[in-house]
Amino acid sequence: MEYKKITIANSTETHDIMKMSESVGNVYEMVSIISKRANQITSDMKSDLDTKLQEFASYNDNLEEVFENHEQIEISRFYEKLPKPSLLATQEWLDGEIYYRNPAKEKEQF
């Protein structure tokens, strides 16, 4: 995911939940889909951050010396300033970018 291209506001916005859930027909199912997508985004962000911070890892157990790396601090600040994954998932839902399917509903149709 291109985190530098994200143009979502960091603050919350009010949306009409009933209008948002029209495509699914159920508010709780919509919330479940958005929360699952937010969990996916969270795990992606965490793995990206871990790989970027891995190059700064210190493998010696020396408690006397603590090194302050400014690049590591800047990377951490960048990820802290990003919008929360729930906001990203909600925006993806509003834009129609989330693919979902319900196997229970598919069985009922056949």
Secondary structure by P-SEA (a helix, b strand, c coil): ccccccccccbbbbccccccccccccaaaaaaaaaaaaaaaaaaaaaaaaaaacccccccccccbbbbbaaaaaaaaaaaacccaaaaaaaaaaaccbbbbbaaaaaaac
